[in-house]
Amino acid sequence: TPIKAPTIDWGAAFLTITGDIVVYITYLGFFTLVYQEDHNYAIWIFGFSFN
Protein backbone atom coordinates (compact mmCIF):
# COMPACT_ATOMS: atom_id res chain seq x y z
CA THR A 1 0.00 0.00 0.00
CA PRO A 2 1.17 3.59 -0.54
CA ILE A 3 1.13 4.34 3.20
CA LYS A 4 3.50 1.48 4.09
CA ALA A 5 5.85 1.91 1.11
CA PRO A 6 5.45 5.36 -0.47
CA THR A 7 6.67 5.91 -4.01
CA ILE A 8 8.64 9.01 -3.04
CA ASP A 9 10.21 9.68 0.35
CA TRP A 10 9.16 12.72 2.36
CA GLY A 11 12.69 14.12 2.26
CA ALA A 12 12.81 13.97 -1.52
CA ALA A 13 9.36 15.53 -1.77
CA PHE A 14 10.37 18.34 0.58
CA LEU A 15 13.55 19.08 -1.41
CA THR A 16 11.63 19.05 -4.71
CA ILE A 17 8.94 21.42 -3.45
CA THR A 18 11.57 23.70 -1.89
CA GLY A 19 13.46 23.81 -5.19
CA ASP A 20 10.26 24.61 -7.08
CA ILE A 21 9.54 27.50 -4.71
CA VAL A 22 13.07 28.88 -5.16
CA VAL A 23 12.76 28.72 -8.95
CA TYR A 24 9.34 30.40 -8.86
CA ILE A 25 10.64 33.23 -6.65
CA THR A 26 13.62 33.64 -9.00
CA TYR A 27 11.31 33.95 -12.04
CA LEU A 28 9.07 36.36 -10.17
CA GLY A 29 12.01 38.53 -9.13
CA PHE A 30 13.49 38.54 -12.63
CA PHE A 31 10.30 39.63 -14.35
CA THR A 32 9.56 42.16 -11.61
CA LEU A 33 13.01 43.65 -12.16
CA VAL A 34 12.72 43.72 -15.95
CA TYR A 35 9.22 45.21 -16.11
CA GLN A 36 9.62 47.94 -13.49
CA GLU A 37 8.58 51.39 -14.67
CA ASP A 38 11.28 53.43 -12.94
CA HIS A 39 14.32 51.39 -14.02
CA ASN A 40 15.15 50.30 -17.52
CA TYR A 41 17.00 47.04 -16.89
CA ALA A 42 15.50 45.59 -20.08
CA ILE A 43 18.14 47.39 -22.15
CA TRP A 44 20.87 46.18 -19.80
CA ILE A 45 19.71 42.54 -19.94
CA PHE A 46 18.30 42.12 -23.45
CA GLY A 47 19.93 44.96 -25.38
CA PHE A 48 16.57 46.45 -26.40
CA SER A 49 13.56 48.06 -24.80
CA PHE A 50 10.02 46.68 -24.67
CA ASN A 51 8.45 50.16 -24.97
C-alpha positions as CSV (number, residue, x, y, z in Angstrom):
1,T,0.0,0.0,0.0
2,P,1.2,3.6,-0.5
3,I,1.1,4.3,3.2
4,K,3.5,1.5,4.1
5,A,5.9,1.9,1.1
6,P,5.5,5.4,-0.5
7,T,6.7,5.9,-4.0
8,I,8.6,9.0,-3.0
9,D,10.2,9.7,0.3
10,W,9.2,12.7,2.4
11,G,12.7,14.1,2.3
12,A,12.8,14.0,-1.5
13,A,9.4,15.5,-1.8
14,F,10.4,18.3,0.6
15,L,13.5,19.1,-1.4
16,T,11.6,19.1,-4.7
17,I,8.9,21.4,-3.4
18,T,11.6,23.7,-1.9
19,G,13.5,23.8,-5.2
20,D,10.3,24.6,-7.1
21,I,9.5,27.5,-4.7
22,V,13.1,28.9,-5.2
23,V,12.8,28.7,-9.0
24,Y,9.3,30.4,-8.9
25,I,10.6,33.2,-6.7
26,T,13.6,33.6,-9.0
27,Y,11.3,33.9,-12.0
28,L,9.1,36.4,-10.2
29,G,12.0,38.5,-9.1
30,F,13.5,38.5,-12.6
31,F,10.3,39.6,-14.4
32,T,9.6,42.2,-11.6
33,L,13.0,43.7,-12.2
34,V,12.7,43.7,-15.9
35,Y,9.2,45.2,-16.1
36,Q,9.6,47.9,-13.5
37,E,8.6,51.4,-14.7
38,D,11.3,53.4,-12.9
39,H,14.3,51.4,-14.0
40,N,15.1,50.3,-17.5
41,Y,17.0,47.0,-16.9
42,A,15.5,45.6,-20.1
43,I,18.1,47.4,-22.2
44,W,20.9,46.2,-19.8
45,I,19.7,42.5,-19.9
46,F,18.3,42.1,-23.5
47,G,19.9,45.0,-25.4
48,F,16.6,46.5,-26.4
49,S,13.6,48.1,-24.8
50,F,10.0,46.7,-24.7
51,N,8.4,50.2,-25.0
